[in-house]
């Protein structure tokens, strides 16, 4: 067994959570503590009731998630919110969450993982102004759009393709999860292709009017990587077993 605080300190330092400006209502770091020791880590994209129950069911007593339990300034512990806290507290399950720090980490983050998955070497980045987080740009190397699209669909078979850009892929902007909103707010365009998880309706016009190839791969599907990598890193550091909880979210 390993002290909970040792695992928390390792994750906080690795992700630099205390130096990161996230959404105002997000809370990065330990969200629920347990009695103080860890013997198995579980990882999931969402801190949902189902994910917590699955973590307990597989014998874990620390759950690392990307989307944590706190997204409102004030919450009443009734109904679903009561169950969200009753389940981990009743089973001594600690919950650790990392949102934007886990998207943006240069090695284990979701965006860095997407670059590796699609064999894209980072060649630049674009800064999202509201929260000062970097969105990496990968070098497409002039690969044909048909071949690139096939690679995307191999990994994300439910991806939505909007191909209004060049036939050869040059610079690919990558932003996991709900990155379509941030991308569509950009005023300067220095890329011809976009990989993201989710996008609002007006993103369609953004892609058409800027002549972009865009692949909308699923919010959940593009954010499974970071929690897996963080759990694996912590497990290796402290010689603990770990397991990924897949709730098969289709969105």
MOHUKA-V37688 format. One record per residue. N is the residue number from 1. RES is the residue in one small letter. NEAR is the number of other C-alpha atoms within 10 Angstrom. Layout:
n={N;N}
res={RES;RES}
near={NEAR;NEAR}
This chain:
n={1;2;3;4;5;6;7;8;9;10;11;12;13;14;15;16;17;18;19;20;21;22;23;24;25;26;27;28;29;30;31;32;33;34;35;36;37;38;39;40;41;42;43;44;45;46;47;48;49;50;51;52;53;54;55;56;57;58;59;60;61;62;63;64;65;66;67;68;69;70;71;72;73;74;75;76;77;78;79;80;81;82;83;84;85;86;87;88;89;90;91;92;93;94;95;96;97;98;99;100;101;102;103;104;105;106;107;108;109;110;111;112;113;114;115;116;117;118;119;120;121;122;123;124;125;126;127;128;129;130;131;132;133;134;135;136;137;138;139;140;141;142;143;144;145;146;147;148;149;150;151;152;153;154;155;156;157;158;159;160;161;162;163;164;165;166;167;168;169;170;171;172;173;174;175;176;177;178;179;180;181;182;183;184;185;186;187;188;189;190;191;192;193;194;195;196;197;198;199;200;201;202;203;204;205;206;207;208;209;210;211;212;213;214;215;216;217;218;219;220;221;222;223;224;225;226;227;228;229;230;231;232;233;234;235;236;237;238;239;240;241;242;243;244;245;246;247;248;249;250;251}
res={x;x;x;x;x;x;x;x;x;x;x;x;x;x;x;x;x;x;x;x;x;x;x;x;x;x;x;x;x;x;x;x;x;x;x;x;x;x;x;x;x;x;x;x;x;x;x;x;x;x;x;x;x;x;x;x;x;x;x;x;x;x;x;x;x;x;x;x;x;x;x;x;x;x;x;x;x;x;x;x;x;x;x;x;x;x;x;x;x;x;x;x;x;x;x;x;x;x;x;x;x;x;x;x;x;x;x;x;x;x;x;x;x;x;x;x;x;x;x;x;x;x;x;x;x;x;x;x;x;x;x;x;x;x;x;x;x;x;x;x;x;x;x;x;x;x;x;x;x;x;x;x;x;x;x;x;x;x;x;x;x;x;x;x;x;x;x;x;x;x;x;x;x;x;x;x;x;x;x;x;x;x;x;x;x;x;x;x;x;x;x;x;x;x;x;x;x;x;x;x;x;x;x;x;x;x;x;x;x;x;x;x;x;x;x;x;x;x;x;x;x;x;x;x;x;x;x;x;x;x;x;x;x;x;x;x;x;x;x;x;x;x;x;x;x;x;x;x;x;x;x}
near={11;14;13;19;14;15;21;16;12;16;22;19;11;16;23;14;19;12;10;14;15;19;13;10;11;19;19;26;21;21;15;17;19;17;12;14;18;21;18;22;26;28;31;29;29;25;21;18;18;15;21;29;17;19;26;20;10;15;15;23;26;29;31;31;30;26;22;23;21;15;13;9;8;8;10;8;12;10;8;12;13;12;14;19;17;13;16;23;15;9;13;18;24;24;24;25;28;27;22;23;25;28;27;22;19;15;13;21;24;28;30;27;24;22;21;14;12;16;13;19;16;18;12;15;16;19;14;15;11;10;14;12;19;20;22;23;27;26;19;23;13;13;14;14;19;12;12;17;18;12;15;19;16;12;14;16;12;15;21;15;15;16;19;17;20;15;14;18;23;19;22;28;27;28;28;29;24;19;21;26;16;18;23;17;12;13;7;7;12;13;20;21;27;25;28;26;24;25;21;12;10;11;18;16;11;16;21;15;11;13;16;22;24;26;23;24;25;24;21;22;22;26;28;24;22;31;29;24;18;22;27;21;18;20;19;12;11;16;14;17;15;24;19;21;23;15;14;8;11;9;12}
